Amino acid sequence: MTYLLLPLLLILPLTILAETSTCPPTPLLLPTCAYPPEPYTIERSPGKGLGVFSRADLTPGTIILREPAILSITPPAISKGTGYPMPMISSLVREAYEQLSEAAQHAVLNLHFHVFPGELENGHGWEEPLGYIFRTNAYNTGEGIALFPKIARINHSCRPNAGYYWDGNTGQRVVYASRHIAAGDEVFDSYIPLLLPRHRRHERLERYGFTCSCPTCMLSGSLLSRSDRRRDDIAMAFMAFKARMDLLKPNSSSELREARRDAAWSLELVDWVEREGLVDYFAQAYKIVAVSHARVGDWEMASVWANKGFERRVLEYSGSGWAAEMGELTRGFIERWKEELGVGK
């Protein structure tokens, strides 16, 4: 394995090893897209209202859609642990809404929203539908909060097949395929943190006014128990490894034994994450494996898993600091692997 894989890692630039698919393609690829003109369509989704569906087979990393904000506000300052006051949010949204064209206003008012029982009777500022539309559908944009009507049509799953990020350079929210999506399949992202058991995920989703019926949430009996336990274990493992991400060499036999246990445990962590289909956490888990093996001097495993993490980060957003970090980590580990093998001497 070593002598077959190492030349590939050394010859191919990291940007090629982790290239993402986009439309339109680069000059090195086919001159036309496999789907006209966008890779998605918005249609009825059984039991969910509208949803976003793929027009063609989409490989991981394919950009599904880019959308600028139709309406954006700068939220008021709040104390940690408190929510934004609805009357103030409603006022800010109303002010921005009135600056929109009639067509844009129509797109905003067509969005689904959820109101908890009794909220409309709370007094002035609580009766405004725009505030609830915003609460149900808005996304962070770095410094503000904004609405994206097309992206708002993407439904939730606790085992999503798409991810998203805010591209501050273009002022767009970008949705990409995080796993293979077959033609005709619905596109799902996640509205909430996923390292929670089902009952806690459902509690977090109450603000959106639905109960998740994704395949993971439809598990029952021992299968549900195992899934819930894995997600709890993954969350605890991520917390435990957070303090073990330095590259300091173990100074004693006991520290070395602990580092070797961590390396073995990190592979278990990847298995749990992949079994749960938690694609949003793949890169984080791959980095843990890479660093854990680097700490015990296994530079082959460190290089391979660092590059896997780099591939995922580029797939997610090639311009992110996380992608740059994983690229540097991969280069450093490959250099140590080369030294170990005597390559270049």
ABEGO torsion letter per residue (X at the ends): XAAAAAAAAAABBAAAAABBBBOBBBAABBABBABOABABBBBBBBGAEBBBBBABBBBBGBBABBBBBABBBBBBBBBBGBBBBAAAAAAAAAAAAAABBAAAAAAAAABBBBBBBGAAAAEBGAABAAAAAAAAABBBAGABBBBBAAAAABBBBABBABBBBBBAAAGBBBBBBABBBBBGBBBBBBABBABBBAAAAAAAAAAAGBBBABAAAABBEAAAAAAAAAAAAAAAAAAAAAAAABABBBABAAAAAAAAAAAAAAAAAAAAAAAAGBAAAAAAAAAAAAAAAAAAGBAAAAAAAAAAAAAAAAAABAABAAAAAAAAAAAAAAAAAAAAAGBGX
